[in-house]
């Protein structure tokens, strides 16, 4: 678990330096991490090297399973590279690992 005294406001993206609590979650379909910040919905995180049609379903199922377990949650799918034109549910945000770590939009 990682603790921090900083937190972002509602609607702002979760950034590494603002995380209050982070957990690894295994729930049938593996959800890599669950982040909890005061006053915000949980953020469920999946991380993959390359996102493509071969692993997209698995990554989304992990986030969906975590959302069903936790309830009110947002999804964050981090990757280094990705195929174009992948269909992602609206509640899941796509970010490159580099941009997420640097706090870029």
MIMISE-498055 format. One line per field, with one value per residue (C-alpha): x, y, z; residue number from 0; residue in one letter. Coordinates in steps of 0.5 Angstrom, whole numbers, plus 500, padded with zeros to 3 digits. Each point is the difference from the previous one (the first is absolute). Layout:
! residues N
xx = (X,...)
yy = (Y,...)
zz = (Z,...)
voba = (NUM,...)
domar = (A,...)
This chain:
! residues 105
xx = (500,502,498,501,497,498,494,496,493,494,501,507,505,503,508,505,502,493,498,498,499,501,499,501,493,499,493,499,502,506,500,507,499,494,501,496,500,496,494,501,497,506,504,501,507,502,507,503,506,496,492,497,494,503,501,494,495,504,502,493,497,505,498,492,501,503,495,494,504,502,494,501,506,504,504,507,504,507,505,506,498,493,496,496,492,499,493,501,494,498,502,507,506,505,507,507,505,504,495,497,506,502,493,499,493)
yy = (500,507,506,507,507,503,498,503,502,497,499,501,495,495,501,496,506,500,493,499,493,495,492,494,497,493,498,495,504,503,508,502,506,504,507,503,508,503,503,497,493,495,500,493,499,495,500,497,501,500,500,497,496,494,502,506,495,497,507,503,494,501,507,498,495,505,505,494,498,508,503,508,500,503,496,501,496,502,497,502,499,498,498,506,500,495,501,502,501,507,499,498,505,498,503,498,498,506,505,498,500,507,502,502,500)
zz = (500,498,504,498,504,493,496,494,499,497,493,500,497,505,500,503,505,503,502,507,500,494,500,496,499,497,499,495,494,503,501,501,505,503,503,505,501,505,497,493,497,500,494,497,496,495,497,494,496,493,499,494,498,503,507,500,503,505,503,499,504,506,501,499,505,505,499,501,507,502,497,499,496,494,495,498,495,500,494,496,493,497,494,497,500,506,503,507,505,502,507,499,498,496,501,499,506,498,500,506,504,497,502,493,497)
voba = (0,1,2,3,4,5,6,7,8,9,10,11,12,13,14,15,16,17,18,19,20,21,22,23,24,25,26,27,28,29,30,31,32,33,34,35,36,37,38,39,40,41,42,43,44,45,46,47,48,49,50,51,52,53,54,55,56,57,58,59,60,61,62,63,64,65,66,67,68,69,70,71,72,73,74,75,76,77,78,79,80,81,82,83,84,85,86,87,88,89,90,91,92,93,94,95,96,97,98,99,100,101,102,103,104)
domar = (X,X,X,X,X,X,X,X,X,X,X,X,X,X,X,X,X,X,X,X,X,X,X,X,X,X,X,X,X,X,X,X,X,X,X,X,X,X,X,X,X,X,X,X,X,X,X,X,X,X,X,X,X,X,X,X,X,X,X,X,X,X,X,X,X,X,X,X,X,X,X,X,X,X,X,X,X,X,X,X,X,X,X,X,X,X,X,X,X,X,X,X,X,X,X,X,X,X,X,X,X,X,X,X,X)
